[in-house]
């Protein structure tokens, strides 16, 4: 058994939430590892690291099964339980049928394994359809959509948030139609697929994302061997750091690239389980406990299938085990000892195929096994000892088991989902998957033969070769087409696949594309003198590995005249000097020409702007001439030159302009988008009407399920209420709180409803159950309320009494407080005192009334009334306490300010005295001369003035701390006084009031 990687706990360190998230429900993302046998779901949400979702049984993986029985839909373990008794109602191992036509060998194998299904062909698409009953059929996409929706519900229940975005894993050998079918199923489930991700790439990403520090520029090659329930995949990947440029910044991040791939579509744990099932069936028939054949009983086959699965797991850890099934057929039990050797003997042919995917992966990667740095096994079937022994022999060293074989794909996919989704920022880790089925384009072209005749030639062009990494975009140009045409998108060279795989993959033509609008586009542009440069087709192999033709466009080139700067002639020294002088007054050439480089402006606008600019410069020159007589000569020259230029413009001479700009021909590219019609040839896409019908079918199922859950909940509530009422009516408290007539009426209604539920009310709407519950509660709820009042009244009365006592003590202490602690007015004290007296009187009257009546009567002293009185006292006390705090704080602040002021004055007086003493001392040392008093006074004033800014600058901060310190000291002193009420309780909620 492999130990889960301890690095799962590091997930949070790799995932960082963005600082600003609008809505947490909008950023929760999940991944779905949709396998043939199991479904694993992982989520990442704000505050939730990457983790596996637990199902309702608290298990980390859920069987990929769905069943219908008596209008009830179940999933997972419940569906498998239903499938034991009703095998035809349980649907599982559906991934193998996705995107397959009815005549596909995989479909034939599915029918052989599970003969109890009624499988038909879709009349319009030719795909697999399950006939559930006479009125209901389900397509594979509809069944898988329901499982995907169930996975989404599990994730939402786990995170308690809405989820829509996801990444779904698919086998890497899925072709175009199989990937499109999975996307269609996700659409029916209401999921937004950020990307489909191959299981092998998800496992590789999961392995690398926890080992970022170990990845460097040197390639590190790892072979992942994944044997699951239905298939086996061997993948060679390379880890190394790459430099990428994003938004102008160059970053170095790790990248995992798929180098080679080999697989076996039908080799997996399921085939081994089927052989073990058939072996057990053969042994049971040999015993001949019953004349019936166990292989002809769907229920018996389902029991054998379950036992074979259990036995296969046990034999992976034990050398032998006792297989036993109670009531296998015709109430006959079955017991058989099965050894591991017997099991391995049944699968000898399968074990011989274990190495083939490894060889295929090495060939496709053009590598030898010696170039592999590590060999890691993944998938549940790799736990079989014989499988590990074979792989150990191929590798020659210890197999890597340091990855979670069950959850690696789900965890890698959720990391990818967080990277692609919005709301999260993850450390970048590039993933480059490889094309398994190469794509090429076929089209027809008219060629001229040697004899002058023309013939049609089929031209093939490779688009995405085998092993090309994706995502990737490519553009193909058709150079010889001048009219509407069509072409085919097909699978390319598939020589690397076996004949059996070619039949299983159904590698036919992918699509037919009709391009229209070519003729009209060529006629239009040829009339304009444009030269055709071909028709471009823009292809995109996206993150999901799905090929898309995003656009078709015709490209033309035509010659247009554009203005260019003409080289200036050599100017004489005198001309350059004149230009320099002119620039001093008229600005730069560009300013004088009014921005003529702006192509959107016409010639007239340029000339007008030039005239306006020159006029402004002329006026500036005149003003300067009036101010400075030394510049008169320069102004005259400037004015003459401007007048000359204006005369040339008025005469209509354009020679100057023609000399500055020149029209030259330039080739420009013109593109025109064309119309295209895509028809899928492998398996037709579901039409909009079919998609809408499927969505409505699933929504009707969901609505019926919600109604069933609501009905069951309403019925359970009514049954529980009936049992509760019948039980409590015999308790002493309820007998005292009710009369004999009331109890008799309730018992009679309970008895009637109990019979009705199992007779007429066995299957009614939820609203009927709710109405019956409402009628019964009208009789029983008043009694329950009276019992509640009687049980809780003593405690409530005691709480109110304590509150009044503490409030009275508070009022008395406030009256007796010394003058410096008198915080309240007489009106406030009297109001509080009156409230206490009134409450006491009200309580005495109500208690007297309550004692005078029977327990079955309506209470006079209610808990709600007591609560109101408690609230009134509490509000009044809180008001007085808050006022005391505010008043005390204000007085303490004033005292602190007064103390600070006194200290400041004392400090200033001390400085003056020190200055006087220093002055006298200096005078005595210098000969005993004494300055006049006025000089001494001035000196002191000067010194004080120089110190004042420092005192003003820092005077607030020290006083604040002194104020707080003084307040604390005052509080300490006050605690020692007699009026210490801080430990006195005021209300029943243990509130403390400080006076």
N, C-alpha and C positions, 0 to 999 in steps of 0.2 A: 504493500500500500504506500502510495506516495504521500509525503508530508507536505501540506500547503506551504507555499513560500512565505517566510516571515516578513518579506518585504511588502506584503499587502498593507501593513500598518503605516507604510511610508507614503501612501497615496495622497494624504493631505498635504504633504510637503511639496508634492509635484503640482498641485492644483491650487491656484490662487484666485479668489473671487475678485472681480473688478471692484474698484472703489465706489462706483456709482451704479446701482442697479435699481431700475424703476419699479419692478415688481418681482418678488421672489418666485411667484408662480410662473412667470414668463421665462425663467432661465433654468428651470429644472429639466435635465436631459437624461435620456436613458439609452441603453443598448440592449438589443435582443439577440442572443446567440440561438438562432432557430435551427436546431439539429433535427435529424430524422426521428430520434427517440426522445430527446430531452430538450427542454427550453430553459435557458438561464438568462436572467435579467439583472442588469447592473444599472445603478443610477449615480448621478452626481448632482448635488443641489447645494444652495447656500447653507453653509454650516454642516453639510453632510459630505464626507470624503467619498471617493470612489468605493462603492461597496456592492455586494451581491444582495439582491432583494430576496427576502424570505417569503414563502407562500403561506397559506393559512395553516398548513401543518408544521410551520417553522422549519421547512427544509429549503436548501439552497438551490435545488433544481426541481423542475416540475415535468412530469411526463407530457409529451406532446400529443395528448389524446383529447377527443371531444365526443360526447355522446348525447343522444336525445332519447327520452323515455317518458311517455305520458305527458308530453308538453313541458317537460323539465329538461333543461340543458345543464350538463355538468362538464367539468374540465379536470385534467390531471388524474390523481389517484381515484377520485370519485368516478370519473369516466371509465377508468380501467375496471373498477368494481362492477359497474353496469355492463361493461363489455364481456365479463365472464358469463353472465346469464343471458345477455342479448348481444352476441358478437356483431351482428349486422348493424346494430345501432351505434356502435363505437367506431370512430374513425381515427386512425393513427398511421404513422410512417407516410405522411402525405407529401413530404418534401420531395420524394423521388418522383412523384407524379406531376410536379409543377411544370407547366409549359410543354407537356407531352401530348402527342396525338394518340388516339385510341390504338393504333397499330404499332406503337413503339415497343421494342422488346422489353423495356423496363416495365411497361404496363402489363405485358403478358406475364412477366415474372411476378408482379404484384398479385395478379389474379391467381397464379399458381400457389403463392404463399397463403393468400387469404381468400379461399374460394367462396366464402359465405357472402361476399359483397355483390350487389347488383350494379355492375358498372356498364354505362352506356356511353355513346358518342354524342357530343354536342352537335345538334343538327346544322348549326351555322359555322362553328369553328373547328369541329372535329376533335376537340379535346375531351378529357375524361370528365364524366358526370356520374355522380352517385345517385341512384334511385332509392330514396329513403322510404317512400310509400307511394301510393297511387297518385297523390296530389303534390308531392314535394320532391324536388331534386336539388342537389347541391353541386356546384362546381368546386374544383379544387381551390380556386382563388377565394371563394366564399368561405370554405371551411378554414383555410389558413388565416383569412382575415379575422375570423372569430377568435382564433388562438392568439393572434397579435393583439387584438383588443383586450383579451383576458390578461395578457402580459402587461399591457398598459395599466389596467385596473390594479394589478398587483403593485406596480411601481407607484401609482398614485396613493394607494393605501399605505404603502411603506413610508413615503415622504410626506403624506397629507398635503400634497400640492398637485396642481393640474400639470399634466405632461402631454406634449404633442410631438416634440422633436425627438428623433431617434436615429441610431445607426443600426442596421440589421446585417448580420453576417450571413453569407451564402458560401457554398463550396466554390473553390477557385475554378473548377471545371464547368461551372454554369455558363451556358452560351447566351446569346443575345435574347432569345425568346424566353428562356428561364429567368433571366434577370428582369425582363420587362414584366413577366407574370408576377414576380415577387413585389415589384413596385405597385402593380395593380391591386394586389391583395392588401398592401399597406394603405393604399388610397381608400379602399373599402372600409378599412378599420379606422379611418380618421386620423392616420398618422402622417406626419411630415417627415419624410426620409431625407436626412441630411446626406447620407451616402449609404450605398451597399458596400460592404467590406468583406473580402475573402477571408475565410476562417484562418488560413495559413498566415496571411499578412497581419491579422489581429493577434495571433499568438506571437508572431515575431515582434510586433510592436510592444506587446506586454512584457516580453523578455527584455527588450532593450531599454524601455523607459525607466526601469529601476537600476540600470547599469550605465547611465550616461557617462560617468566619469571614466569608465573603462574603454570608451569608444574614442578613437583618435583617427588621424588621417590614414593609418594603415588598415587595409581591409581585413575584416575578421569574418570568416565564412563558417556558417552553422547550418547543419542539416536538421530540420524538424520532421519527425516521422509521426504522423497523426492517423491513427486507426480508430474510427468511430463506429457507430452502429451499422451504417450502410456503405461506407466507402473508406478508402485508404489514400492518403496524400503524403507524398514526400516532397519537401520544399527545401531548396538551397537558397539561403539569403546571405547578403553581405552587409556588415555594419561598418560604417566609417563616417567621419565628419566631412561636410561639404560646405562651401561658401555660397551664400545666396544674397542677392541684393533686394532689399525691400524698402520702398519709400526713400531711396537714395542712400540707405545705410547697408553696409556689407556685414552680414552675420555669419557665424560659423556654428552650425548645428548638426547633430547626428542624423543619419539617414539610413534606413533599411531598404535594400533593393532586392527584389526577387530575381535570382539569376537562373534558376532552373526549377522545373516542376515535373513530377511524375505522379500518376494516380491510377487507381482501380475503382471504378464506379460501383462495383457490386461486391467488393471484398470488405467485410466488416463483421462486427459482432452479431448482427442480425442473421446473417447467413449461417454462422456457427450455431446460433440458437435454433434456427429452423431445422438444421440437421439433427440436433439433439432432440427436438420435438418429434420429428419423424421416427427417430430411433426409439423413443419411449412409446410411441403409438404402435410401432411394429412389435415391440415386446409385449404390449398389452394384448394385441390381437393374437399373438402366439399362445397366450395362456388360455384363450377361448372361454373366458368366463361368461360371455354373452355372444349370441349369434350375430349381433350387429357389429359393423365395422366402425371403429372409433374415428377413422379419418373422414367418415361421412356425417359425423355429428358436429355441427359448428360449435356447440357449447363445450363438448369434450375437447375439441381442438383448442379452444380458448384456454381451457384449464391446463392442457399440456403445454401450451405456449408460455403461460405464466410460470409453470414449474420448470420448464427448460431454462428460462431466464434466471431463475433463482439458482438452479443447479450449476449453470455456467459460472456464476460468480463464486459459489462455494468451492468449486473444483479449482479455482485459481489459487486458493489458499490451502486446500486439503487434497490429499491423494485419492480419497474416495468419499462417497456420501450416499445416504439412503434417500432415494426419491420416493415420495408417497403422496397420493392424491385420493381424497375421500370422495366416493360417489362419482367416479370418473364417467361411467356410462352404465345406464340401467341399474343405478344404485350399487354398482360394484366398485370396491376400492382397488387401488393399484399401488404396489410397493416394488421397488427395484434398487439394488445396489449398483451404483455406477462409479467406475474408477476414472482417474484422470487419463490413463492410457487409452481406455475405451473412447473417451471424448476426443482425444488427439487423433485416434484412428479414424474417427468419423470426419475429421477436418484435414486429413492428409493432403488432399488436393488443394485446399485453401492455403495451407501453410507453404506449399510450393510457389504460391503467387506473392508471398510476402516481399521478396527481394525485388520483384520487377519494378515497382514504383521508384525505388532507389536508383536502379540502373537508368531508368528513363530520365530522372532528374539530373543525374550526372551527365548524360548525353546532351540534354538540352542546355546545360550550363557550360558544356565543353570543358569539363573538369574531371580530374581523377579523385578518387576518394581520399587520397593522401593530401589533397589540398583543403580538406575539410578540417576545421579546427575543433569542432565539437559536434556531437550527435545527441540530440535531445528527443525523447519520446513524449508524445502527447496523445490524448484520447483514451476513453475507457477500455477499449479492447486491448491496448498495449499492456494491460495488467496481466494478461494471460501468460503464464510462465513460458510456454512454447514459443510464443511470439517474441518475447524478450531474448530467448535463447538463440533464435534465428538471427535477430538483429545484432546480438552480441558477436556472433560469428562473422557477420558481414563487416562490422565496424572494427572488431579486433581489440577494442578497448572498453573501458567502463562506459555504460550508457548514461547520458545525462538525465536525471530525474528531478532537477531542481526547479521545476515549474509545476503549477497546479494543473493537472491534466484535464480537469473538468471545467475550470473557470477562466483559464487563460484567455480564450477567445472573447468572452464577455467583457473581461477587464480591459483588454486591449481596445475593443470596440468603443467602450465608454470613454476612454481617453481620447480616442479619435473624435467622438461626438462632442466632447468638451472643447476640442480644438476648433471644430467646424461651427459649433453653435455660438450664439451670442450670450454674453453675460459671464463668460469665464475667460481667463487668460492662463494658458498652459505653456510650459516650456516646449519650444518647437521641436518636433521630431518628424522629419519627412518620411513618407512612405511611398515607395514606387512599386506598384504591382506589375505583373507581366501578363501579356496577352497570350491566352492559351489557344484560341481559335483565330488564326490570322484572317484579316479582312482584305478583300480586293474589290476593284471596280471593273466591271465588264461593260463594254459599249461597242456599238457597230460603227464602222467607218466605210465610206465609199472610196474604193481604190481603183486606179486605172490600170488595166492589164496591158501586156505587150502588144496585143492586137488592137488596142484602142477602145476596147469595151470596158465597162465598169462592173465591179462586183463588190459585194459586201464582205467586209472583214471584221471579225470579232477581235477587239483589242482588250487585253487584260493589263491592269495596272495595280501593283501592290500598294495598299494603303497603310495597314498596320500588320507588320510581319510577326511571326511567332516569336515570342520573347520580348517584343517591344514593351517598354514600360509605359504605364499610364498613371495619372491623367495626361493627355497630350492632344494637341490640336494640329491638324494638317489641312493644307489647301491643295486641291488638284485642279489643273487648268486643262480645259478642252479647247484646242487651238483650231480644229478643222470644222467646227459646227457653226453654221450661219443661219440655221432654221431650227424650229422646235425639235427636240430630240429626247431620247430616254436612255437610261443606263440601269444596270443592275448592281446591287451591293451583295456580294457573295462571300462565302468563306474561301480562304485561299488554299495554299498547299497544306494538306492534312496528312502527309505521308508519315509524320511522326506518331500518328494514332493507329491503333490496331483496327482490323476490320470490325471486330465486335463493338469497339468504342464508336466507330463511325456510324454504326446502326443505332447505338444507344443515344448518341448525341444528336442524331437526326440533322446532320450538318448539310442543310440544303441552302438554296438561295435565301438571303435575308430579306431583301426588299427590292422593289422596282420603283424608280424615280422618273417621273415625267416632267420635263422642263418645258415650260411654255412662255411665250412672250419674247422669244429670241428673234423671230422674223421681224416683228414690228420694231424691236430695239435696233436691229441692224439697219433697217430701212431709214429710220429716223436719223441715226448718227451718220450714215453714209451721205445723206443729203446735206449734212452740215460739214462734210469734208473730213470726218473723223476716220481714223484707221483702227480696225478691230485688233485687239490684243488677247482675245480668247475669252472663254467663259470659266469663271472660278467657282468651284464647289468647296464650301467651308465645312469640314468634318471635325467632330469633337468626340474623343473618347473620354468621358467624364470620370469622376471619382468612383462612380458605381460600376464602371466597366461597360457602360451602355453607349453604343454608337449613336450619334445624332448628326443629322445634316442640318446645320443651323441656317445656311443661306446659300442661294445661288445668285450670281451677279455677272453681268456682261461688262467687260472692261474695254474702253476705247481711249485712243490718244488723238488729240487734235492740236493744231498749231494756232496760237493766238499771239497778237502783237501786244507787247508790254513795254512800258517806258523804262529806260535805263539811263543812268548818268553817262554823259558824253565826256571823254577826256578833255581837260582844259588845255588851251594852247599856252606856249611859253609866253610869259609876260615880261616886258622890259622892266629894268630897275625903276624907271620913272613911273611906270604903271603900278608896280607893286607899292611904291611909296604913296602914290595917290590913293590906292585902295586902302592902305593902312590908315591914312589920315581920314578917309571917308568912314572907316569902321569906328573911329573914335566918336563920331556923331550919329551915325546911322545904325549902329549895332552890327551883329554878325550877318553874314550873307543869308543864312537860313531865316533869320528874323525879317530881313528886307524882302525876301521872296515869299513871305507869308506861309511857310510850311508847305512848300510845293511837293514834298515827298509823300504827303498823304494822298493816296490814290483815289480816295473817295471824293476829293474836291475837284471841281472842274476848273478850266483855264480862267474863266471870268471871275470866279471867286478868288483865285490866286492874285489876279491883277488888282481886284478891288482891295484885297488885304494889303497888297504891296503899296498902293496909293495911300491907304490909311496910315500905315506904319511910317511912310516917308513924311506925311504931313505932320505926324506927332513929333518926329525927330527934328523937322524944320522948326516947329514952334519951340522946342527945347533949345535949339541953336540960337534963335532970336533972343530968348530970355537970357541966355548966357552972354550974348553980345552986349546987351544993355547993362549987365552987371560988370563985365570985364572988358575993358576997351582993348586989352592986348590981344583978344581973340577975334577982332573985327575982320581981319584978313581971312582967317580960316572960315569964318561964317559966310563971307562973300563967296568963297570957292565952293563951299557946300551948297549954298543956295543956287549957284549957277549950274552945278552938276545935277541937282534935283530937278530944276526946271528943264534941263536938257532931256532927262529921262522921261519926264511927263510929256514933253513934246513928242518923243518917239512913240510912246504908248498911244497918244491921241491920234497920231498919223496912221494907226492900224498896222504898224510894222511888227511882225512876229518873229523876226530873225533872231532876236536875243533869246526868246523862249526856245526856239528850235535848236539853238546852239547849246542850251543847257540840258535838254532831254532828247532822247532818241528812241524811236519805236523799233523793237527787235522781235523776231518770231521766237516763241517758246513753246515747248511741248508740255501739255498738261494732260493729266489722267482724268477720265470721266467714267463713273461707275453707275450702272443702272441695275437695280434689283429685279430678279426674274421670279416668276411664279413656279412653284414646284408642287407636285402631288406624289406623296409617298404611300405605297401599298406594300404591306408586309406579306411576304410569301411563305415564311416558315410556318407561323401560326397567326391567323388574323387577330388583330387587336380587338378587344371588346369595344363595341360602339358606345356612343354616349347613352343611347337608350338602354343598352344592356347594363352599363355601369349604374345608371339610375335605378333600374329594376333590382339589381343586386343590393344596392344601398337600401332600398325600401324593404326588401326582404329581411335584411339584417336588422334594420331599425324596428320592424314589426316583431322580430324575435326578442330584441332587447326590451321593447315596450311590454311584451307579454311576460318577460322574465321579471321586470320591475313590478308589474301588477301582481304577479305571483308572490314575490317577496313581500309586498305590501299586504296582500291578503293573508299570508301566513303569519306575519307579525300581528295583524289585527286579531286574528283568531287566537293566537297564543296569548295576547293581552286579555282577551275576554275569558279564556279558560283559566288563566292565572287569577284573575279578579274573582271569578266564581269560587274557586278553591279557597282563596284567601278570606272571602266573606263568610263562607260556610264554617271555616275553622274558627274565626274570631268571634262569631256569635255565641260560641260556647264558653268564652273566657269571661271571668267575673267582671272585669272592667266594662266590657261591652254589654253584659247583661244589666248592669246598674245604669248604664247610659242610654238604655232603650227600653221600650215597653214590650209586653208580650205580643201585642198586635203588630208592632213594627218588625220584630224578629220573625214572626210567622210569615209576614208578607215577603220579606227578603228571602227566607228559606224556600218559599214556594216559587218565587221567580228564579232563584238559582237552579232549582230542580228542573223547572221547565226549560231554561236555557241550556242546561247540560244535556238534556235529551234532544233538544233542537239542533245542537251543534253536530251531533253524530247521526242526524237523520236529514231533515230538510236543509239544515245549514252547513252541510258537509262541504259544499263548494259554491259559496255565494261570494259576492263582491266584498271588498274590504269595507266599503261604506256601510253595509248591512251589519257587519260585526261591530263597527264603531257606534252605530245607532243603538244596538242592543246593550253595549257597554254603558252608553250614556243613560239609558233608562234604569239600569241596575244601580249605577252610581248615584242617581238622584235619591234613591232610598237609603243606600248604605253610607254615603259620604257624610251626612249630618251626624250620624252616630259616631263615625271615626273622628270627626272634628270635636265632638263633645268629650270623647275619651282623651283626646290629645289635650284639650283644655284642662280637664280635671287632673291629668298627670303632671302637667307642667306649671299649673297655677301656683302651687306653694313656692316653688323656686323663684318665679317671677315676682310674687309678693314680697319675698324676703329681699330680693335685689332692690325693689323700690323702697323698702323700709331702710335698708342700709344706706341707700342714696340720700334719703331725707335726713338721717342721723348725721352723716358726714357733712351734708350741706349746712345743717344747723350749727355744727361745730365750727365750720368755716366762717359763718356769719358772726358767731360770738367772738372768735379770735380777731376778726376784722374790726369789730367794735372796740375791743380792748387794746388794740395796737397803739404804740406811742405815736405822738404827733408826726414824727419824721417818717413813719411808715403808714400813714393814713392815705391810702391810694384811692378810696371810693367816696362818693358823695352819700349823703344821708338818704337821698331818693333811691339810689342803687341798692343800698343795704336794706331799706324798707321793702323794696320790690321783691328782693330775693326772699326776705323773711315771709312776706305775704304768700308767695308761691309755695313755700314749704308748708305753711299752715293750711292753705287750700287743698293741697295734694293729700295731706294727712286726713283731712275731713272727708274728702272724696273716697279715699280708700276705706275708711271706717264704714261709710254708708254702703258702699258696694259689697263689702264683706258681709255685712248684716243682711243685705238682700239675697246674696248667694246662699247663705246658710238657711234661709227661710224657704227654699224651693228644693225640689227633687233633682237628683242627678240626671234624670231623663229629660228635664226641661231645658229650655234654651238658657245658657249661662248669662248671668247678670254681670259678673266680673270677668271680662274677656282679656285674653293675652294682648290683643291689639290695643285695647285701652290702656293697659299697664305700660305697654311700650311707648305710647304717646306721652304719658306722664314722665317716664324716665327720660325721654328725649327733651322735654321742656326743661327739666332740672339740669340736664347735661349742657344744654345750650347756654343757660344763664350762668352756670359755673364757669364754663369756658370763656364767656365774655369777661367776667370779672378777673379771671386768672390772666388773660391776655392783657387786660388793662394794667394790672399790677406789674407785669413784666415790662411793659412799655414805659410806665411811669418811673419805675425803679431805674431802668436803663438811662432815662433822660436825666434823673437826679445824679446818678453816678457820673455821667458824662460832664454835667455842669461842675461837679466837685473836682473831677480830674482836670478840667480846663482851669478852674480857679487855682488849683495847686500848681499847675504848670506855669501859670502867669506869675504866681508868687516866686517860684523858683527862678524864673527868667529875670524878674526884677532884682532878686537877691544876687544873681549872677552879674548883672550889669553894675550894681552898686559895688560889688567886690572888685570888679575890674577898675572902676574909677578910683577906689581906694588904693589899689596896687599901683596905678599910674602916678598918683600923688606921692606915694612913698618913694617910688623910683626917681621921681623928679627931684625930690628933696635930697635923696642920697646922691644924685649926680651933682647937684649944686654944692653939697658939702665937699665932695671930692675935688671939685674944680676951684675951690678957694673960698667957699662959703657964700658965694654970691647967690642972691635970691631974686628969681624973676617975679615980676608983678603978678598979681592974682589974675589979671585978665589974660596974660599969656598962658598961665597954667590952665585956665579954663578952656582956652582955645585948643590947647594940646589935648586935653581930655576929650573934648568934643570931636576932634579929628580922629583920635583913636577909636572912639565909639562908632563913629561914622564908617571907618574902615571895617570894623567887625560886623556891622549890621547886615550887610548883604549875606554873609555866611550864615548868620543866625536866621535870616528870612528864608534863605534857600533850603535849609534843612530843618526848619522848626516844626513842620507838620509831622514828619515821619517819627522822630523820637517821641513826640507827645502822644501819637497814636498808641505806641507800645506802652508808654507809661500809663496811658489811660486804661488800657486793658489790664495791665499789672495792678493798677490801683483798684480797678473794679474787682479783680480777683481777691485782693487783700480785704476789700470791703465786704465781699461775700464771706470770706473766712471769719471775719470779726462778727458778721451778722449771724452766722451759724451758731455762735456761742451765746447769743442773746436768748432771752426767754421766749421771744416771739418766733419760735422755730416750728414751722408747720409744713416743712417740705416733705416730711415722711408720712403725712396724714393722708389717708385715702378719702377721696371725695365721691367717687361713684362706684358702682358695682363692677366696673370693668377694670379695676385696679389702676385707675388714672391717678396721678399724683399732681397736686396743686401746690405751687410755691407762692407764698405771699411775700 
